Every structure is written in structure tokens, then in C-alpha cells.
Amino acid sequence: MANKTDDEWKSELTPEQYAVLRKAGTEPAFTGAYHDTKTPGIYRCAGCDTPLFRSTTKFDSGSGWPSFWEPIAEGRVVERSDVSHGMVRTEVVCGTCSGHLGHVFPDGPKPTGQRYCMNSAALQLDESMDSEGDS
């Protein structure tokens, strides 16, 4: 999946999904489809369908983006250093397709203390999946 051409990604994603997932864009706060959603299910990567987060780990961070305190499983997301925009942050990308999802911050709730601050455009909520499952 990660070896798709730029044209293939453009044809498969909406313009907003492409801007976020492939160009590391950020949707404006409080505008994404999932920033205040409480619907149970599994959040998948909008680029490759990989299960990323359970709705049971979602919380209201007040940031305007969907926030989770942990990924669904080891390796589903990858963290890497991001020094863009004059800041030092930790970027979060999909472990399967390397699509940009958002950033992680160390100010989340227990038990992990992490806030995975994701873009709604990078996610797809699968309501048919039990939020306790992982695939």
C-alpha cells in the first residue's frame, strides 16, 4: 500500500484526505467529522483501512480534534520527530501506509498519559466493529 504513486493516492482519496494523509496537512479545529463523536466502533486509517484506535480510548481533549489515549495495537501507528512550523512535535503516521494522522502529546489522561490528536480526515469510523476487537 505504501508504494502507491501520488496519482493513485489522489484518485483514491478525497482532496481533504489527500492533503492530510499524503501532504501532512491539518484540518481546522472543531471542523472534522469525529471531533465530538461518541459512536462506538473502530477508527481505521482512511488511506488503507488499517484499524488504528478503539472508540473506548477516545476522549474529549478540548483541542477540536479526535483524541485517543492509546492505539489499538503495537505497530499500528508509528511516531517520528516533526520539526516543521518552528515547533518540535511527535508526528503519528499509519504503520501500514505511512499516511499522516496527526501528533501525539504527553498531556493525555491515565492510564497512558498520551493524547493522540488525530485528524478526522485521516480516519474512518467502522461502526460495525466492536470497539473491543482489533481488526
ZAMARGU-4260 file (C-alpha; in steps of 0.2 Angstrom, whole numbers, plus 5000, padded with zeros to 4 digits):
<rodrens>
0) 5000/5000/5000 | 5014/5012/5004 | 5021/5010/4987 | 5006/5018/4978 | 5010/5033/4966
5) 5005/5050/4970 | 4992/5050/4956 | 4985/5034/4963 | 4983/5042/4981 | 4975/5057/4973
10) 4962/5046/4963 | 4958/5036/4979 | 4956/5049/4992 | 4946/5065/4994 | 4955/5081/4992
15) 4954/5084/5011 | 4960/5066/5014 | 4975/5068/5002 | 4980/5085/5010 | 4981/5077/5027
20) 4986/5059/5024 | 4999/5062/5010 | 5004/5080/5012 | 5004/5081/5032 | 4990/5094/5032
25) 4979/5098/5047 | 4961/5101/5046 | 4954/5116/5056 | 4950/5113/5074 | 4932/5108/5078
30) 4928/5105/5059 | 4931/5087/5057 | 4918/5073/5057 | 4924/5064/5073 | 4930/5078/5085
35) 4915/5076/5096 | 4908/5059/5090 | 4904/5046/5104 | 4898/5032/5092 | 4906/5015/5097
40) 4917/5007/5084 | 4935/5005/5077 | 4944/5020/5069 | 4953/5015/5054 | 4965/5023/5043
45) 4956/5032/5028 | 4970/5028/5017 | 4972/5009/5019 | 4959/5003/5031 | 4971/4998/5045
50) 4962/4998/5062 | 4971/5011/5072 | 4960/5016/5088 | 4946/5010/5098 | 4931/5021/5102
55) 4934/5016/5120 | 4950/5025/5121 | 4943/5041/5113 | 4941/5056/5125 | 4937/5075/5124
60) 4953/5084/5125 | 4945/5101/5121 | 4958/5103/5107 | 4945/5102/5092 | 4952/5085/5085
65) 4948/5067/5089 | 4959/5062/5103 | 4964/5044/5110 | 4974/5039/5124 | 4982/5023/5115
70) 4982/5015/5098 | 4973/4998/5095 | 4989/4988/5095 | 5008/4989/5094 | 5014/4995/5077
75) 4998/5001/5070 | 5004/5019/5072 | 5022/5025/5070 | 5029/5040/5079 | 5043/5051/5072
80) 5050/5068/5075 | 5042/5083/5067 | 5052/5100/5067 | 5040/5109/5055 | 5032/5126/5058
85) 5046/5131/5071 | 5040/5118/5083 | 5047/5101/5090 | 5032/5088/5090 | 5030/5070/5088
90) 5021/5065/5072 | 5010/5050/5071 | 5008/5040/5054 | 4999/5024/5049 | 5010/5009/5052
95) 5004/5002/5036 | 5003/5016/5023 | 5014/5029/5032 | 4999/5042/5030 | 5000/5057/5041
100) 4987/5055/5055 | 4991/5069/5067 | 5003/5071/5083 | 5005/5064/5100 | 5007/5074/5116
105) 5011/5069/5134 | 4996/5078/5141 | 4983/5064/5140 | 4973/5055/5153 | 4978/5040/5163
110) 4982/5026/5160 | 4994/5031/5147 | 4996/5050/5149 | 4996/5051/5130 | 4985/5062/5119
115) 4985/5055/5101 | 4977/5071/5092 | 4971/5064/5075 | 4964/5072/5060 | 4946/5066/5056
120) 4950/5066/5038 | 4963/5053/5041 | 4951/5041/5050 | 4936/5031/5045 | 4924/5025/5059
125) 4919/5007/5057 | 4903/5006/5067 | 4901/4988/5063 | 4916/4983/5073 | 4915/4980/5092
130) 4926/4993/5100 | 4934/4979/5110 | 4940/4970/5094 | 4956/4974/5085 | 4953/4970/5066
</rodrens>
